Structure formats: C-alpha cells, structure tokens
Amino acid sequence: MSAVKHDITEGVIWKQLLIFFFPILLGTFFQQLYNTVDAVVVGRFLGKEALAAVGGGTGIIINLLVGFFVGVSSGASIVIAQFYGAKHRRDVHRAVHTAVALSIAGGAVIMVIGLLCSPVLLRAMGTPAAILDQALVYIRIFFAGMIPNLVYNMGAGILRAVGDSRRPFYYLIAGCLCNIVLDLLFIAGFGMGVGGAALATIISQLVSAVLVLRCLSRSEDMYRLNYRIIHFAPGMLKNMIRIGLPTGLQSVMYSLSNIIIQASVNQFGTDMIAAYTAYSKIDSLFWMVINAFGIAITTFAGQNYGAGKLDRVRGGMKQCLAIAGGVTISISVLFYFFGEYIYLLFTADSAVIADGMVILRFLVPTFITYICIEIISGTLRGTGDVFVPTILTLVGVCALRIIWILAAVPFHTTIQMVLASYPITWTTTSVLLIIYYNKSSTLNRKHAPLVPAA
C-alpha cells in the first residue's frame, strides 16, 4: 500500500492545518457516534432508565480509564511526529513497534481494572438503584473489549503523527456503520437491552482495529509495522511515558472531577441524570471539534518542532486559535437556539428535555473560555513541553473544580451552581496557560534537540 501522507512542515499554515484538521474532525465525529447511537437507540427503544444507565456514571468511568491510556499514548504520537519530522527512520521504526506493544499491554491492564473497579465506582457515585444493574451490564461488556479499542486508538495516532489523517477517518466510518447496524439488530431486533448496545460497540471497535493494523503492516513508509517484532524498546518507551504520562494523569484528574460533578447531578434524580446524559451527547459536537483542533495542532507542532521550524509552530498556534474561536461561536449559537430539537433525538420525555435545556443554555455561552486550554497546551505538547502545562491544568481545572463542588455548592444546591464549576475553571486555566506560554514555555527558550532513542 502506498503511503498516504501530508507534508505539514511546508506551505500556508492555515491551509495545512485545515487540510489535516477536517479528516480528524470527521473521524472524531464518527467516533462520538459509537456512544451517541447507543444513546439514541437505547433511549428510544428501552426508555430513560436505560439511557441514564449507558451514560452518566458509566461514561465517566470509561473516560477515566480509557482517557488515562489515551493520554499516555499521546506521548507515543508526539515522539513519532518529532522523529518523522526530523526524518529519523530507525527511531520511527522502533517507536511504532513500541507504541503497538504499549496499546496491547495497556488494553489488557485496563480491561482487568475496569471489570474489577466499575461496580465500586458506580456505587460510590450514588448511581440510583433503578439503573445500577443495567449500568453494570453495559460497562462490564464494554471493558471486555478494551484491547481492540486501544489498539485502534494507538494505530490511528501513529498515522496522524506521520501526517495521515484520512485513513483513520475511513476506518472509523466502517466501525460506526457496523455499530449502527448491530445496535438496531441487537436491541430492536433481538431485544438484548443495554448489553446489546455494549456488544455492538466492542465488535465495531474490533473492525476498526483490524483495519488500522492492516494499514500499518502494508505501508511502504518508515512507519511500517511488522507483527513479528512488536516489542518494547526500553529507551523509546521511557521517552513516550515521560511525555505522555502527565497528559494521562491530567485526563484522570479531569475524570475524577467529573465523577464528583456526576455525583452532584445524581442527587437531582433520574430525569436530571437522563437530561445530563443527553446533554453530554449533544455537547460532544463541540468537544469533538475542539479536540480535533488539539490533535491537529499537536501533530503540526511536533513535526515542525522536529524539523526545527519554531516560527512555524508559533504561527500555527495563533492561526489555530483564531479558527477554533470562530467555530466555537458558531456551535454555541446553534446549540442555544436549536438545542430543544436536538434533544428529541434522545427522548420525547418533556421533563427530561426541560431539564436538558436548563443545562444547555447555562453552559454553551461559556464554551469560548475553553479553547485556549486545548490549543495552547496542544502546541506545547507537540514540542514535548508537558509538565508545567499539566500542573497548571490540574490546579486550574481539576483542583479548583473539586473545591467548588465541595465548598460552594452545599451553600446553594442547584444544578446551575454545579454547572458553574465549568466556566470558572476553564477561564482560570486559560489565563494561567497564556501567561506561561508568553513567559516560560519551550517556544520562548532555545530549541532543544530531540532526545535520541536508547
């Protein structure tokens, strides 16, 4: 198979970013459809209790464990992008095989942890008894299929690191179409309940994993995968973890703070839980867009940093911020005025929709306060500068959010008071990152050479 790649170290910056961004966005859209289709089919065929069971606490626990690995694996993508930009063929080869080994081992570990810890976490979050059994069925089946999930994510990260954002998109389309068909077959056809939704998801992820591995093994470029030599190269693994671990820990802290928020939401009853679940599917449109910008700027910064083009890295960040800001404003307007119609995809229950609109109209005007966090930290990650941005995010988002929920909410227990934790922490962290970028970041220091592979 001939290489499909896009040279992002040359050309007009904003054009290169958008050409790379759109396949990532579409791919992220189809990835979000995995869980969104589950929610639509479950909500329509099985009711609001089942909808609350496949969202809410189960989604947060999945994000807690999977997000940690995806964060750690981002170190692999950054290392590969830097070496690929510098044209270090041998290092790219070693990094690819180490990355795939990491995804297999990580999938096995997270599968075991998820199966053992999910019941405890769901109960600790105060999951209502009416939905607990269904939530356990869904999450246990989901974690049983964790290895293909992480293998696909790692394989897609490798392809994006070398500038190929198209084929991960194609493979997600295949997986998503498979998921839609199987959801309808297992739930509407066979009456398998929430377990059918989970089974449909993991089979679909297996399809995507097989396709991405087949692509890597047939490539003629320096990132070609040879199944027989998949192994850990200790020095390479150390570099990946050094860069990726702070991001993984940041993801864990995000999820832990969201668990506390979910526990606060749970006290408002099943209708509010279902509304919050549906809202989380609706606002996933914003998150998939901003995350796609984050992935694009991280890869862009990584390759150009590896090639020694620091002015291009700085210019890319500024132009990415401007584009992301315009898109965020457009999405916010769409949600604010037309959100009620979108809720009808998930439920016809008027009480759930009313609660959902309270959540939506409170939060969407504040989305603009988040974009600096994703774009600035993504740029710095691409250069390998992860420690300080992670600390700033942990303090500004995670710690402050937990303090708000524990210290402020008990004095005025309303859903708006709970939701206020988001814009307050987004704004604080954005200011901290802007100050760090302008004063002390890697891009304001002498260009450090790539760490050689051991």
C-alpha positions in Angstrom: 0.0 0.0 0.0 1.4 3.4 -1.0 1.9 5.9 1.7 -0.8 8.5 2.2 0.7 11.5 3.9 0.5 15.2 4.1 3.6 17.4 4.5 2.7 19.8 7.3 6.2 21.3 7.6 5.7 23.3 4.3 3.1 25.5 2.8 0.5 28.1 4.0 -0.1 27.4 7.7 -3.9 27.8 7.9 -4.4 25.7 4.8 -2.2 23.0 6.1 -4.0 22.9 9.4 -7.4 22.7 7.9 -6.4 20.0 5.4 -5.1 18.0 8.3 -7.9 19.0 10.6 -11.0 18.0 8.6 -10.3 14.3 8.4 -9.6 14.3 12.1 -12.8 16.2 12.8 -14.9 13.8 10.7 -13.1 10.8 12.3 -13.8 12.2 15.8 -17.4 12.7 14.7 -17.8 9.1 13.8 -16.0 8.0 17.0 -18.5 10.0 19.0 -21.3 8.3 17.1 -20.3 5.0 18.8 -21.8 6.1 22.1 -24.3 8.6 20.6 -26.0 5.9 18.5 -26.1 3.7 21.6 -27.8 6.6 23.5 -30.4 7.3 20.7 -31.3 3.6 20.2 -31.3 2.9 23.9 -33.3 6.0 24.8 -35.9 5.3 22.1 -36.3 1.6 22.5 -35.5 1.0 26.2 -36.5 4.2 28.0 -35.0 6.9 30.1 -33.7 4.5 32.9 -31.6 2.6 30.3 -30.5 5.9 28.8 -29.2 7.0 32.2 -27.5 3.6 32.6 -25.4 3.9 29.4 -24.4 7.5 30.1 -23.8 9.3 33.3 -21.5 7.4 35.6 -20.7 4.6 33.1 -19.4 7.2 30.6 -17.3 8.9 33.2 -15.7 5.7 34.4 -14.9 4.7 30.8 -13.3 8.1 30.2 -11.4 7.8 33.5 -9.6 4.6 32.5 -9.5 4.9 28.7 -8.6 8.6 28.9 -5.6 7.8 31.0 -4.2 5.4 28.4 -5.0 7.7 25.5 -3.2 10.5 27.4 -0.2 8.3 27.9 -0.3 7.1 24.3 -0.2 10.7 23.1 3.5 10.6 24.2 4.0 7.9 21.5 2.3 10.1 18.8 4.5 13.1 19.8 7.7 11.1 19.7 6.8 9.6 16.3 5.8 13.0 14.9 9.1 14.6 16.0 11.3 11.8 14.7 9.2 11.7 11.5 9.6 15.5 11.0 13.4 15.1 11.6 13.5 12.1 9.1 15.0 9.7 11.7 13.9 6.4 10.0 15.3 4.0 12.6 13.8 5.8 15.5 10.4 6.0 13.8 10.5 2.2 13.2 11.4 1.5 16.9 8.8 3.9 18.2 6.0 2.4 16.1 6.6 -1.1 17.4 6.9 0.1 21.0 3.7 2.0 20.6 1.7 -1.0 19.4 3.1 -3.2 22.2 2.1 -0.5 24.7 -1.5 -0.5 23.4 -1.8 -4.3 23.7 -0.4 -4.3 27.2 -2.4 -1.3 28.3 -5.6 -2.7 26.9 -5.2 -5.9 29.0 -4.4 -3.9 32.2 -7.4 -1.5 31.8 -9.7 -4.4 31.0 -8.9 -6.0 34.3 -9.1 -2.8 36.3 -12.4 -1.8 34.6 -14.0 -5.1 35.3 -12.9 -5.1 39.0 -13.4 -1.5 39.9 -16.5 -0.4 38.0 -19.1 -1.7 40.5 -17.4 0.0 43.4 -17.1 3.3 41.5 -20.7 3.3 40.3 -21.9 2.7 43.8 -19.6 5.4 45.2 -21.0 7.9 42.7 -24.5 7.3 44.2 -25.9 5.7 41.0 -29.6 5.2 41.6 -30.7 1.6 42.3 -33.2 1.8 39.4 -30.4 2.0 36.8 -27.4 0.3 38.6 -27.9 -3.3 37.3 -28.2 -2.1 33.7 -25.2 0.2 34.1 -23.1 -2.8 35.4 -24.1 -4.9 32.4 -23.1 -2.2 29.9 -19.8 -1.3 31.5 -18.6 -4.9 32.0 -19.2 -5.8 28.4 -17.5 -2.6 27.2 -14.4 -3.2 29.2 -14.2 -6.8 28.0 -13.4 -5.4 24.5 -10.7 -2.9 25.7 -7.7 -4.3 23.7 -9.2 -3.6 20.2 -10.3 -0.2 21.4 -6.8 0.9 22.5 -5.1 -0.8 19.5 -7.2 1.3 17.2 -6.6 4.5 19.1 -2.8 3.9 19.0 -2.8 2.9 15.4 -4.8 6.0 14.4 -2.4 8.1 16.5 0.6 6.7 14.6 -1.0 7.5 11.2 -1.8 11.0 12.3 1.7 11.5 13.7 3.1 11.0 10.2 0.5 13.3 8.6 -2.1 10.8 7.5 -5.4 11.9 9.0 -7.6 10.4 6.2 -7.3 6.6 6.7 -8.2 6.7 10.5 -11.3 8.6 9.3 -12.2 5.8 6.8 -11.7 3.1 9.4 -13.9 4.9 11.9 -16.7 5.2 9.3 -16.5 1.4 8.8 -16.7 0.9 12.5 -19.5 3.3 13.0 -21.7 1.9 10.3 -21.1 -1.5 11.8 -22.1 -0.1 15.2 -25.4 1.3 13.9 -26.4 -1.9 12.2 -25.5 -4.0 15.2 -27.3 -1.6 17.7 -30.5 -2.0 15.8 -30.1 -5.7 15.3 -29.2 -6.5 19.0 -31.6 -4.0 20.7 -34.5 -3.6 18.4 -34.3 -7.0 16.7 -33.0 -9.4 19.4 -34.2 -7.5 22.5 -30.7 -7.7 24.2 -31.1 -4.5 26.1 -28.1 -2.3 27.2 -25.9 -5.4 26.9 -26.6 -5.4 23.1 -25.5 -1.8 22.9 -22.2 -2.5 24.6 -21.6 -5.6 22.4 -22.3 -3.7 19.3 -19.7 -1.1 20.3 -16.9 -3.5 21.0 -17.4 -5.5 17.8 -17.3 -2.3 15.9 -14.1 -1.2 17.6 -12.6 -4.6 16.7 -13.4 -3.9 13.0 -11.6 -0.5 13.2 -8.6 -2.1 15.0 -8.2 -4.8 12.3 -8.3 -2.2 9.5 -5.7 0.1 11.1 -3.3 -2.8 11.8 -3.7 -4.0 8.2 -2.8 -0.5 7.0 0.3 -0.2 9.1 1.6 -3.6 8.2 1.2 -2.9 4.4 2.8 0.6 4.4 6.0 1.1 2.4 7.0 4.1 4.6 9.3 4.1 7.6 6.4 3.5 10.0 5.6 0.1 8.6 4.5 -2.5 11.3 6.0 -6.0 11.4 3.9 -8.2 13.7 6.8 -10.5 14.5 8.9 -7.8 16.1 6.4 -5.9 18.2 8.2 -5.3 21.5 9.2 -2.6 24.0 12.3 -0.7 23.2 13.1 0.5 26.8 14.7 3.8 25.9 11.8 4.6 23.5 9.2 3.6 26.0 10.8 5.8 28.6 10.6 8.8 26.2 6.9 8.1 25.4 5.9 7.8 29.1 7.9 10.9 30.0 5.9 12.9 27.5 2.6 11.1 27.8 2.2 10.3 31.5 1.5 14.0 32.5 -1.3 14.1 29.9 -2.6 10.7 31.1 -2.7 11.9 34.7 -4.4 15.1 33.6 -7.1 13.1 31.9 -7.6 11.0 35.1 -8.0 14.2 37.2 -10.5 15.6 34.7 -12.5 12.4 35.0 -12.2 12.3 38.8 -13.5 15.9 39.0 -16.3 14.9 36.6 -17.2 11.9 38.9 -17.7 14.4 41.7 -19.9 16.6 39.4 -21.8 13.5 38.3 -22.4 12.6 41.9 -23.8 16.1 42.5 -26.0 15.7 39.4 -27.3 12.3 40.7 -28.9 14.0 43.7 -31.4 15.7 41.4 -33.0 12.4 40.3 -33.4 10.2 37.2 -34.8 13.0 35.0 -31.8 15.2 35.6 -29.4 12.3 35.1 -31.1 11.4 31.8 -31.0 15.1 30.8 -27.3 15.4 31.7 -26.6 12.2 29.7 -28.4 13.6 26.6 -26.7 16.9 27.0 -23.3 15.2 27.2 -24.1 13.6 23.8 -25.2 16.9 22.3 -22.2 18.9 23.5 -19.9 16.2 22.2 -20.1 18.0 18.9 -18.2 20.9 20.5 -15.7 18.6 22.2 -15.0 16.6 19.1 -14.3 19.8 17.1 -12.0 21.3 19.7 -10.3 18.0 20.3 -9.7 17.7 16.6 -8.1 21.1 16.6 -6.0 20.0 19.6 -4.8 16.8 17.8 -4.1 18.8 14.6 -2.0 21.5 16.4 -0.1 18.9 18.4 0.9 16.9 15.3 1.6 20.2 13.4 3.8 21.4 16.3 5.5 18.0 16.7 6.6 17.7 13.1 7.7 21.3 12.7 9.5 21.3 16.1 11.3 18.1 14.9 12.2 20.0 11.7 13.5 23.0 13.7 10.8 25.4 12.4 9.9 27.2 15.6 8.3 30.3 13.9 6.0 28.0 12.0 5.0 26.3 15.3 4.1 29.7 16.9 2.2 30.9 13.8 0.3 27.6 13.7 -0.9 28.1 17.3 -2.1 31.6 16.7 -4.0 30.7 13.5 -5.4 27.6 15.1 -6.7 29.7 18.0 -8.5 32.1 15.6 -10.1 29.4 13.6 -11.2 27.4 16.7 -12.7 30.6 18.2 -14.9 31.2 15.1 -16.1 27.7 15.0 -16.8 27.7 18.8 -19.0 30.8 18.5 -21.0 29.2 15.6 -21.6 26.0 17.5 -22.7 27.9 20.6 -25.3 29.9 18.7 -26.6 26.7 17.1 -27.0 24.9 20.4 -28.5 27.8 22.2 -31.3 28.4 19.8 -32.0 24.9 18.4 -31.0 22.6 21.3 -34.6 21.6 22.1 -35.0 20.0 18.7 -31.7 18.1 19.1 -32.9 16.6 22.5 -35.8 15.0 20.6 -33.3 12.6 19.1 -32.7 11.1 22.5 -36.0 11.3 24.3 -39.6 12.5 24.0 -39.9 13.0 27.8 -40.9 16.6 28.3 -39.4 16.8 31.8 -36.0 15.5 30.6 -36.0 17.9 27.7 -36.8 20.8 30.1 -34.0 19.9 32.4 -31.7 19.4 29.5 -32.4 22.9 28.2 -31.5 24.4 31.5 -28.1 22.7 31.4 -27.5 23.6 27.7 -28.4 27.3 27.9 -26.3 27.8 31.0 -23.1 26.2 29.6 -23.0 26.8 25.8 -22.3 30.6 26.1 -19.2 29.7 28.1 -17.6 27.3 25.6 -15.4 30.1 24.2 -13.5 30.2 27.6 -12.1 26.7 27.0 -10.4 26.9 23.6 -7.0 28.4 24.9 -6.6 25.3 27.1 -6.8 22.9 24.1 -4.8 24.9 21.6 -2.0 26.3 23.7 -1.5 23.0 25.7 -1.7 21.0 22.4 1.0 23.2 20.9 3.3 22.8 23.9 2.7 19.0 24.0 3.9 18.8 20.4 7.2 20.4 21.5 7.5 18.0 24.4 6.7 20.7 27.0 4.1 18.9 29.0 5.0 19.1 32.7 4.2 22.7 33.6 1.0 22.9 31.4 -0.2 19.7 33.1 0.3 21.2 36.5 -1.4 24.4 35.5 -4.4 22.4 34.2 -4.5 20.1 37.2 -4.7 23.2 39.5 -6.8 25.5 37.4 -9.4 22.9 36.2 -9.3 19.8 38.4 -8.4 21.0 41.8 -10.5 24.2 41.6 -13.5 22.3 40.2 -13.4 19.9 43.2 -13.0 22.8 45.6 -16.0 24.5 44.1 -18.2 21.4 44.2 -17.3 20.6 47.8 -17.1 24.1 49.2 -19.5 26.3 47.3 -22.3 24.0 46.0 -23.5 22.9 49.5 -24.5 26.5 50.3 -26.7 26.8 47.2 -27.6 23.4 45.9 -28.9 24.0 42.4 -27.9 22.5 39.1 -26.7 25.9 37.9 -24.4 26.1 40.9 -22.9 22.7 40.0 -22.6 23.7 36.3 -20.8 27.0 37.2 -17.7 24.9 38.0 -17.0 24.5 34.3 -16.7 28.2 33.1 -14.9 29.2 36.3 -12.2 26.6 35.9 -11.9 27.0 32.2 -11.3 30.7 32.4 -8.8 30.4 35.3 -6.7 27.8 33.4 -6.8 29.7 30.1 -5.3 32.7 31.9 -2.6 30.6 33.5 -1.6 28.9 30.2 -1.4 32.2 28.4 0.9 33.6 31.0 3.1 30.5 30.9 3.3 30.4 27.1 4.4 34.0 26.9 6.9 33.9 29.7 8.5 30.5 30.2 7.4 27.9 27.6 9.7 25.8 25.4 8.9 28.2 22.5 10.5 31.0 24.4 13.6 29.1 25.1 16.5 27.8 22.9 15.4 25.0 20.6 16.4 21.8 22.4 17.4 18.8 20.2 15.3 15.6 20.1 16.1 13.1 22.8 17.9 10.3 21.0 16.4 6.8 21.3 18.3 4.4 23.6 
